[in-house]
Amino acid sequence: MLNQVHKQKKIIVADADTWSCEELVKLLKSGGFTNIAVANDGSKVYEVLRLYQDNPNDLGVVIIDEDLPQCHIKEMCKSLSHENGGIFLSFIILRKEQAQEPEALGLGSEYQTYEIFKPYRFQELLQLVGFLLVLKHERFLRFQQQEKLITELSTRKLLDAKLKYMVAHDDLTGLLNRHSLEQHLRLVLHKNGKLLQNGALLFIDLDRFGLVNDIEGFDAADRLLVEVVTVIRKAVHGMGLFARIGSDELCLYLDQSSPEQAKAVSEQITRQLESFRFRVRDASYNITASIGIAMLVSPETVKHPAELISKGHQACTIAKKKGRNKIWLYCEEDQAFQERQRDAYWVPVIREALSNNRFFLAFQPIVNLQDGTISHHEVLIRMKTVDGKIITPGEFIPVAERMGLIHGIELWVIEKSIEFLAALPSRFSHVSLAINLSGNAFQDDAIVRFIQQKLEMSWVSPDRLTFEITETAAVENFDRTRIMINQLRALGCHFALDDFGAGFCSFNYLKKFPVDYVKIDGQFIRNLVDDETDQVLVRSMHQIAQRLGKKTIAEYVETPKAITILRDIGINYGQGYILGRPDPELSSQQHFLLNDIKIN
């Protein structure tokens, strides 16, 4: 329905006949159409149209004489009235007489052109103008809806494509993510199984990435990853499937690659990274990477991509342990991998033993070499398996230290040792124990409070406990170790430096550690009878310890002759199978009397 908005649209009257043009304008104004422009040739029509090029919807109808000078009506109609043009301008062509058929212009129904023959009826012309204005408005609304729908569909397709990309790629680096890498590797495994082709997975881990992350912040660390990825891409010239599977862990799969080729690519990557400098403000960082290589050999069965990635990760871990910025090829027979497999076996066994109390204590006497009396006992731990087999600590303690389980074992040993002393009859109040601590224990501030609480709750005198730490562990954490030794000594406990002589700069650290006992490493005692050099070294260790006010203990004492030599040197105490084997039944009275060994 025609309304006032429609009547405000621009109507162009194009006629070279001035009288005819004026009559049309009067007619239109009488019908309520006031927004009228007049043109006497084709160029004037285009001048008016150009004023509305940014707002074509404000145009209404063009009433044009068929003989308008400088005008190609057919071309004008084609360019301005087609429904796909978005302008929707309707044309009313004024003809002199009905001499031609309506299709004479050769335009289809999609072009909005209408013809009126002179002499035309005024009312018919006004109705046609009103109809065309309403029709143009409806066409424009339909066009807007179509454009909106197309835009929405395009946006949705773009969003879908973006989501698909994000699902498959890392949003920071643009690399494949782990899920996408595994999907590609599944296809590779299937293909390699049939075509007997080999490949190599390079597991790349940036060394000390956390240092940049902690010092410079997350934004700098993100920028570092992006720049490193760019360096690696250039180094490998776009070869292989490249993915980011962790914060600073990257994987590069090389198809049809031999071990030699994989190593060559890895070396190229490390060289490029060594020459790369990451700069943040005034700081410059040298970035290196450890690379583990896992080969995919067709005759061998790899059931899942994660298995190949895991092998690469294990190789990379060994490369880091070897000093970082190294390349390591995975090999099942490699001692380092076998050690990791042992770790994987022992971890659940140790956890189960802690949970179900499958550990127990054994006690080995430390004997005064001058009179044969027992000074104290070293506490040793044993594990009993489900089938009753006894496991010595050499099997599981190294694993516990590597895998972070030693802390729980040490707390268990301390607690059970204090409970053992508290349960002894009063006539055994002279019995004291020596407990081994790992270097990790000295990084735990809570362990001193734990020991103090257990002693206070059990009423066990602190001087009945001696704590032992190996020389190498003490040196690794020198300052922290010395602080904790002083704290435990302040409680009243004693301290022993174990395996003395096994490390470097032993005498230098000996004078700095406030220990009560020095346990001479067994490597100097085993061949003491036949090796004069060992005798000289043991004598010098004892003399220096004695000058510093510390008592000496010889480990691995196995023969009566060794006892005699140690007594002659002046060693205070001895420990070994000849003096007493580790025994869980310390409650037997004979363990607290003079040892049956005759020391002559």
Secondary structure, 3 states (H helix, E strand, C coil): CCCHHHHCCEEEEECCCHHHHHHHHHHHHHCCCCCEEEECCHHHHHHHHHCCCCCHHHEEEEEEECCCCCCCHHHHHHHHCECCCCCCCEEEEEECCCCCCHHHHCCCCCECEEEEECCCCHHHHHHHHHHHHHHHHHHHHHHHHHHHHHHHHHHHHHHHHHHHHHHHECCCCCCECHHHHHHHHHHHHHHHHHHCCCEEEEEEEECCHHHHHHHHCHHHHHHHHHHHHHHHHHHHCCCCEEEECCCCEEEEEEECCCHHHHHHHHHHHHHHHHCCEEEECCEEEECCEEEEEEEECCCCCCCCHHHHHHHHHHHHHHHHHCCCCCEEECCCCCHHHHHHHHHHHHHHHHHHHHHCCCEEEEEEEEEECCCCCEEEEEEEEEEECCCCCEECHHHHHHHHHHCCCHHHHHHHHHHHHHHHHHHCCHHHCCCCEEEECCHHHHHCCHHHHHHHHHHHHHCCCHHHEEEEEEHHHHHHCHHHHHHHHHHHHHHCCEEEEEEECCCCCHHHHHCCCCCCEEEECHHHCCCCCCCHHHHHHHHHHHHHHHHCCCEEEECCCCCHHHHHHHHHHCCCEECCCCCCCCECCCCCHHHHCCCCCCCC
